[in-house]
């Protein structure tokens, strides 16, 4: 008799259910969130002047989250995005890009997205806790982690210079 093989990936993966507002608030305020190890910028897969990274965020609660970072030194744009595997982008900082909120209000080139139940990640606001400029990704990273209650146990080097063949 043939029995189907169990899908171990599904059983061993962390839960990825969509969250509600109290789930989000608990996740964001959780002080056990941390990133172990160094962060390495890698060339964008589209071979643009951007560099990027992706790191897992660990916590005592085992939240299914990771952070994506992207920096384009030519356009001077920078993004750090906390992604929940069940709900998508839940918290993000964008610099060097305007944002248009659903109520038609334009938010400046420095803005944050903070997940909420009715709007999810569509609304943005101007943060006052980010004081480093977008051309200092390491300084901005430290402020982003502090505000998001994430401890980074490692190093983040400055992104590499733009390769001359791109220019």
Secondary structure as UniProt FT lines:
FT   HELIX           8..12
FT   HELIX           21..29
FT   TURN            31..32
FT   STRAND          34..36
FT   STRAND          42..43
FT   TURN            45..46
FT   STRAND          50..58
FT   TURN            60..61
FT   STRAND          65..72
FT   TURN            73..76
FT   STRAND          77..84
FT   TURN            85..87
FT   STRAND          88..95
FT   STRAND          99..100
FT   TURN            102..103
FT   STRAND          106..107
FT   STRAND          110..114
FT   TURN            117..119
FT   STRAND          124..125
FT   TURN            134..135
FT   HELIX           137..147
FT   TURN            148..149
FT   STRAND          151..153
FT   TURN            164..166
//
